[in-house]
């Protein structure tokens, strides 16, 4: 006999010990094509927390979709305790059009808590908040940088929520960045409901990055293990602690021209170090970009063509250059050697 009740979402019943993909109707396009938000629900036989994993809130941030795909193929979730709600593509409109935005040019992650009778973005935000976030005890929202930028794998947490700081350590990304809540964000709306959400940032828009994908899958499995939802088999603890950063700053191009980067993702730099330069096309003028403090590169522009004022390096402040370098290297080596990512696991 089942030991727990069925899970109901969008009026559909998922029995204990089963999994199903449920389509939540969103809208009908101008050519009468229906659009839905698909959620894959794994409802374990035994009681446990309800956790949601979301990706594709911004339609051009595809790396989270690959993280979700690999997560659902792992053997760990086959004997899940509790319930896992996975939404690989929240913003189907943006995903289809390779765009960050919805057709009304609104940013979904600035449209929460939404409204059932508002704009398309407001309606989608309301649907996700009521059907997924409100039913969950914890959420992990997967993002990447925008197109032409890339992010080092990092967890962003609110400064006044101790539980997310603890879970971020469990996740084991190279960097934990304290990041205030933004108006209209999913994290902000979730907090108003008393729900905690971890925000994972990694990689580049419209691109896959193997180490970023591995970091996301490994981190989610660690969280599920920590919450007692899966067994510890094959889920390694972080080899080193994440680097906690209380603040960060975008360094901007001092002039328009050609950008030459001297440092890359995860590099630790010292105050006063030249990390890039911008030159005019004739090679007559050259402006250096200098690190204003000891920090770690957690994001950067990948396009070599910049305009004056463009954000080109995202630098997070660190206290110990040597210790940060050691920790990031240890975590990177662990991901490279993790048996969880054997070839059979990533096909």
N, C-alpha and C positions, 0 to 999 in steps of 0.2 A: 504494500500500500504506500502511496506517496506520503512523504513526511511533511510536506508543506503545500500551500495553496498554489494554484496556477497564477501566472503573471499576466495581467491584462494591460495591453497597450493598443491604442487606436481601435478599441472595441474587439480586438482579437485575443484569444486565450492561448498562452504558451504553457503547456503542462510541465510539471517538474521532471527533470531529466531529459528535456528536449531542447532543441534550438530551431529558430525559424527567422526568416527575413520578412519583416512587416513593412508595407508601403503606407506612409502617411501622406495623404493627398495635400498638395500645397496650392496648386493653381492650374489653370489651363492657358496655354500660350495662345497667341493671336491666330495661329493656324489650327486651333482646336486640339493641339497635342497636350495631353495631361502631363503634369510634372509632379513628382512625389519626392519625399524624403524617405529613404530606405534605412531601416534600423534592423540590425541583426541581433536577436536576443538569445542568449544562452542562459537558460533557467535551470540551475542545478537542483538535484534531488534534495540536498540538505540545506538548511537555513544558513544565511550569511548576508553580508552587505549587498547593496545594489550600487554598482559602479558604472558610469558611462565613459566611453571613449569617443571623442568626436574629432573629425578632420574635415578639411575642405570648407571651413567657415568662409574663408577667402578662396574663391574658385581656382586661382592660379597657384595655390600652395598645395602641390600634389604629393609632397613627400609623406604627409600623414596618411594618405590613402594607401601607400605601399607599406607603411608601418602596420596599419590595421590588417591589411591582407596577410602579412606574415604572422601577425599575432593570432589570427583566427585559424591558421594552419598548424600552430604548435600543439603538441600533445598535452601540454599543461592544462589547457582550457577544457579538455574532454571530461575531466572529473571535477568540474568547478563546484564550489560551494557558493551559495548566494546567486546573484543574478548579474550578468554583464550585458550592458546595452551598448552596441557599437554602431556608430553612424559614420561611415567612411566619407560621405560627401553630403555635408549639410546644405551647401549652396550649389545645387545642381545647375542652376542657370549660369553661374560664373564658371563652373567646371567645364561645361559644354563649350562655352565661348572663350576659354582660357583667360578669364578675366577675374580680377579681385572682387568685382562689384556685381550687384544685381542689375537687371535691365533698366531699373530706374536710377542707376548710377549711385545708389546708396551703398554704404559699407555696412554689411550685416552686423559686424562686431561694434558698431556704434548705434545700433537700432534696438537694443534690449532695454526694457523688458518686452517691448512690442505691444501690439494691439490686434485683436481679432478683426477689426474693421479699419485698420490703418493702411499705410502703403504696403507694397509687396514685401519690402524688407521688414516692416513692422509685423506683418502677418506671419512671416517665416520665423522671426525671432520669437513671437508669442507661441507658435506651435512647438518649437524646440524646447522652450523654457517649460511649458506646461506638460508636455508629453514625455520629456526625457529628463531635464534637470530636476524638476520638482519631485520626480519619482526616485531619485538617486541619493545615496549618502555621500558620494564623492564623484568628482569628474576629472578627467585628464583631457585637455583640449590641445590638439596638435597643430602647430603652425610652422611656417618657414619664413625666411625673409621674402621681400617682394622681388619681382624680376629685376635682374641686373645687380642684385645684392645677395650675399650669403651670410648665414649665421653659424657660429660655433654652437653645438648642442648645449642647451641651457634650460634651466627651469626658472620661471619667473613667479615670484610669490608676493603676496601683499605684506606690507611691513607690520601689520597689527593682527596677524592670524598665526598663532604659534603652531597650530596643527599642520599647516602647510609647510612650515619650515622643517618640521620633523619628517614629513613625507618626502620633501625635496631631497633630504639627505639619503633617505632610503632609495629614491630613484637613481641616484648616482650619476647624474650628468656632470660633465666637466665643471660647469659653472652654475651657481645659484645666484640669481640677480634679484635684489629687492626692487620691486616695480609697483608704483602706486596704481590704484584702480582708475580706469578711464570712464568717463561718463558714457553710458550706452553700451558698455562692454558686457559680454557674457559673464565674466568673473564678477562684475559689480552687481548684476541682476541676481546671480546665484547667491552672493553674500547676503543680499536682502531677504532671500528665502532661507537663510541659515545653512547654505550648502557651500562646501569648499571645492575649489577647482584649481588644479595645477595646470599652468600654461607651459607647454614644451615648445621651444623654438629651435629649429635646426635646418641647415641647408638653404637652398635657393629656390625661388619661385620657378615653376615649370621644369624643374630638374630633379633627378634622383641623386642622392649622395650616399654611398654604401655605409660609411661610418656613422652618418647621422641616422640612417634607418636602424642600424644595429643598436645605437644608443637609445632610440625610442622604444624598440621592442624589449630590450633588456630592462629598461627602467620600468615599463608597465608591468612586466612579469614580477619584478621585485616588489612593486606596490601591491599587486594581487597576493603575493606570498605573505607580505607583511600583514595584510588584512585577513589572513587565514582562508583565502578563497581558493588557492592552489597549493600543491605540495612544493617542497623546497627542491625537489629533484631537478637537476640541470639548471637551477637558477642561482648563479654565483653572486655573492655580496660584492659591493664595489671594492676594488683593490686599494683605493685611496679615497680620502674624503673629497667631496666637491669643494671647489673654491667659492667661498661666499663673498659676494661683492655687494656692498650697501649702496653704491651709486655708479653711474656710468655717464659718458658724454660722447656725443657725436662730434668728430673732428671734420671740418668742412674745407672744401677746396678754396685756397686763397685767391685763385684766378681761374679763368677758363683755359682749357688746353688739353694736353695729354697726360694722363695719370700713370705714374710708374710706382708700383707698390714694392717696398723692400721687406715688408713683413706680412705674414699670412694669418689664417685662422688659428687661434689658440696660442699664437706667439706671445710671450711675455716680454714687455719692453720697459726700459727704465726712463725716468723723467729726463727730458732733454735729448732723447735719442731720435734721430731722423728715421721716420717710418715710411715716408713716401715723398714724392715730389711731383709738381705739375709744371710742365714746360709748354711754351708756345710752339706751334708747328715748325717754326724756323730755327728753333734751338737757340734763340737769342736771350730769352728770359726763362729763368728757372726758379720756382718758389718751393721751399721745403715745408713739409708738414712734420711738426715736432711733437713728441709725446709730452703733454703738460703735467703728467704725473706717472708714477709707476702703475702699470696696468696690464691687462690681458686683452688681446684683440678678440672680441666676441661677435663682431660683424664688420663687413666691409663691402665696398662697391667692387664689382667685377668688370664693369665697363671701363675701358681706358679713356673714354672721352667724357670730360666733365665741364660743367659751367661753374662760374664763380658762385660759391655758397652751397654747392652740392655736398650732401653728407657722404663722406668717403671711408671713414674708419669709426667704428663703435668701440670705444675703449672703456673697460670696466676697471675701477680702481682696486688695487691689491696692496696688501701691507708687506708681504714678503715675496720678492721676485723669485728667489731660489726655491722656496717651498711650493709656490704656485706652479713653477715649471715642472718640478718633480711629480706633483699630483696629476697634472694634465697628461704627462707622458705615461704614467702608470695606468691611468684610466683608458688611454688610447691603445696601449699594448694589450690590455685585458679584452677590449672589444675585438681587436685583430685576431686574438688567439682563442676566443670563446668557442667551445665546441657546439654551442647552440646554433651557430651559424655555419655549420657544415653545408656543403653544396646541396645536399638533398633537402635542407630546410628552407632554402631561399629560391627554389625554382618557382 
